[in-house]
Amino acid sequence: MSFALEFRKKHFTAPTAKVAGRRKRSPSKRRKAEDGCAETRGARATMLGALVVAAAILAIFNSEGLRLYAGDWAESQFGRPLLAVSEAWDGAMQRAGAKNVEEHVRSFVTGLREARWTDLASAFWAAPVGARTIELKGETSTADEPSDRYTGALPRTAKHGLDDGADGVRPRFEHSASGVR
Amino acid sequence: MLFPTLSFGIFFLIVFAIAWELSTWPQTRKAFLVAVSYVFYGFWDWRFTALLATSSLINYAAGRLLAITVSDKGRRQIVVAAIALNLGILGFFKYYGFFMESLSDLLTRVGLERDLPFLEIILPIGISFFTFHGISYVVDVYRGKIPAEESPLDVFLYISFFPQLVAGPIVRASDFLPQLKTEPRLERSMVANGIMLILIGLFKKMVIANYLANELVDGVFFDPSAFSGPDLLLGLYGYAVQIYCDFSGYSDIAIGVAGLLGYHFKPNFAQPYRSASLREFWRRWHISLSSWLRDYLYKPLGGSYQGTAKTYRNLGITMLLGGLWHGAAWTFIIWGAIHGTALVMERMLLAFKPQPAPALALVGYGYGPMGRVLAAGAFGGQAFGKALAVFVTFNMVCLAWIFFRAESLELVMAYLRGLADWSGPIERVTPFLVALVTASLAAHFISEDFVQRISARLEHAGALTLGAVLGFGILLIFAVAPEGVAPFIYFHF
């Protein structure tokens, strides 16, 4: 290769190719970084939006929680007006019926918590248990009936969760969720 | 500040918004996260923030010294001194009272009663966790896994990052610090996964753990002699479920919150009660602690590379110290000893157990009807064996939980006696509690990627849908859960 050609390649052609190569690579890298940033921005906006929506849902349906929280700060100067506002808000939600959702769920769970094996048995064998309950309503307790400490957590006899009265033990429904007593 | 409170909700909303605004200024973002982590910690007792800062400073200084020290001997001395300082702080706050009481008892028994310098020491919350984080950093720098940090901000953030500060998971320095070097990113999958983890964690803690604690476990462990065998048995299974839901619930929330801030934490629990051996159990239970103990205690002791006897010794020491880490009481030490002994026995049994013949070893019968029947029989036998192993492992773990939960050894004995006595009235075995325990245990056998699959469905949802899922999810959990927020069990450790 002649000196002129070598000089031309070294000082004019090669640097241009290098720069062109660099130009070719850098946009994809930059695009990747930009894509990452855009995705982060999008996800951040989504999450921030979700947090605001969740806060609004809780403020509407769990206004009591807001009132109780404001109550914790009632001592402070900043807390007093907050408490007044949260009480007014809670009252408004009560009137609008938004608080009913939580109350319904709570009462449903309370029913489940207080259910006893006898209630469970009555759910599966509704007809005989119902008939038996009516039959037993007028009976008086016998002397050897167990004390009130027995909560009916487990049936004394296994048969349908009800006792047939042979050993003097009567079925109890004190905690019946269905209201049977 | 507890996770399932409105205070934390407001705190997180502010932190999330500001932290991502600062994402283009990494140093400012780190400084902000350190500051809010100290606010989070100071909510319990602001005086202990100085202790947290001191611990971070010690470990940062140790890292810098390791970076400039060339000789092996010097580096070893630095790492030993740093570990001793870390353990010294932990020992003083956590074990001083226990050692003084034990020493006083011992002196009284040998007739040398003395007035010992007893002190009323408040246990700083999360001290066991941030001490382990500090040790992890120094040892990882010493081992060359990570370079010593030049910026104290990174070390301070690693040790005090609020999602993992008070009850773990114990994040490794080599896992967390490299994440601080890159620009934090948030993807839609991380958002969906974070929301799901937060909801699942809240449900586990607020509903399952709190109901079991209130209505079953606290009562039976307070006075076991007042309850019959079935109550105590359900109470024991209930505690197994409670501690799992309590702690894994906290870990889920912590992982979810960290993910939403752009940091990845490894899972801390993987359906532990489906384990068919204790070895498997420790690979699934509190993974960050068991792997920490394996890498920073068991292996430095020699691990399983120095013969059978030394392997058993190392296992015993590791589990014993693991028990002591959980609390300064003999009950925790015995709990660790039970696990250590059982792991050793399991290894012994496995060493003598013949290798099971695979079902396809019945090649002599080919794939004809006889081969299929025998293969099915072998498979059935294996399935039964596995089920039996899971049952035995679970009950073994539950037996050890009695020592972990009971306040004293007398109560442990009363509990064990009560478990054998089925004559009294049954009070706590209600359908609700039985269903709660059974369903929670059954959940261990669903697919391990269940959460990921649900998260994947939420990945492309908009802010409104995600907000509705989060808002109504929290509303439902609060409506179903018992009133009040009980502290997490692992806050005491």
Chai-1 contact restraints between the chains, C-beta under 6 A:
chainA,res_idxA,chainB,res_idxB,connection_type,confidence,min_distance_angstrom,max_distance_angstrom,comment,restraint_id
A,G36,B,R185,contact,1.0,0.0,6.0,A-B,restraint_1
A,E39,B,E187,contact,1.0,0.0,6.0,A-B,restraint_2
A,T40,B,R185,contact,1.0,0.0,6.0,A-B,restraint_3
A,T40,B,L186,contact,1.0,0.0,6.0,A-B,restraint_4
A,A43,B,L186,contact,1.0,0.0,6.0,A-B,restraint_5
A,A43,B,E187,contact,1.0,0.0,6.0,A-B,restraint_6
A,A43,B,R188,contact,1.0,0.0,6.0,A-B,restraint_7
A,A43,B,V191,contact,1.0,0.0,6.0,A-B,restraint_8
A,R44,B,W20,contact,1.0,0.0,6.0,A-B,restraint_9
A,R44,B,L186,contact,1.0,0.0,6.0,A-B,restraint_10
A,T46,B,V191,contact,1.0,0.0,6.0,A-B,restraint_11
A,T46,B,A463,contact,1.0,0.0,6.0,A-B,restraint_12
A,M47,B,V191,contact,1.0,0.0,6.0,A-B,restraint_13
A,G49,B,A463,contact,1.0,0.0,6.0,A-B,restraint_14
A,A50,B,A463,contact,1.0,0.0,6.0,A-B,restraint_15
A,A50,B,L466,contact,1.0,0.0,6.0,A-B,restraint_16
A,A50,B,G467,contact,1.0,0.0,6.0,A-B,restraint_17
A,A50,B,L470,contact,1.0,0.0,6.0,A-B,restraint_18
A,L51,B,L13,contact,1.0,0.0,6.0,A-B,restraint_19
A,V53,B,L464,contact,1.0,0.0,6.0,A-B,restraint_20
A,V53,B,G467,contact,1.0,0.0,6.0,A-B,restraint_21
A,A54,B,G467,contact,1.0,0.0,6.0,A-B,restraint_22
A,A54,B,L470,contact,1.0,0.0,6.0,A-B,restraint_23
A,A54,B,G471,contact,1.0,0.0,6.0,A-B,restraint_24
A,I57,B,G471,contact,1.0,0.0,6.0,A-B,restraint_25
A,L58,B,G471,contact,1.0,0.0,6.0,A-B,restraint_26
A,F61,B,L475,contact,1.0,0.0,6.0,A-B,restraint_27
A,N62,B,L475,contact,1.0,0.0,6.0,A-B,restraint_28
A,Y69,B,L6,contact,1.0,0.0,6.0,A-B,restraint_29
A,E102,B,A479,contact,1.0,0.0,6.0,A-B,restraint_30
A,V105,B,A479,contact,1.0,0.0,6.0,A-B,restraint_31
A,R106,B,A479,contact,1.0,0.0,6.0,A-B,restraint_32
A,V109,B,V480,contact,1.0,0.0,6.0,A-B,restraint_33
A,L112,B,F432,contact,1.0,0.0,6.0,A-B,restraint_34
A,R113,B,F432,contact,1.0,0.0,6.0,A-B,restraint_35
A,A115,B,P431,contact,1.0,0.0,6.0,A-B,restraint_36
A,L120,B,P431,contact,1.0,0.0,6.0,A-B,restraint_37
A,Y150,B,P425,contact,1.0,0.0,6.0,A-B,restraint_38
A,T151,B,E427,contact,1.0,0.0,6.0,A-B,restraint_39
A,A153,B,I426,contact,1.0,0.0,6.0,A-B,restraint_40
A,A153,B,E427,contact,1.0,0.0,6.0,A-B,restraint_41
A,A153,B,V429,contact,1.0,0.0,6.0,A-B,restraint_42
A,A153,B,T430,contact,1.0,0.0,6.0,A-B,restraint_43
A,L154,B,I426,contact,1.0,0.0,6.0,A-B,restraint_44
A,L154,B,V429,contact,1.0,0.0,6.0,A-B,restraint_45
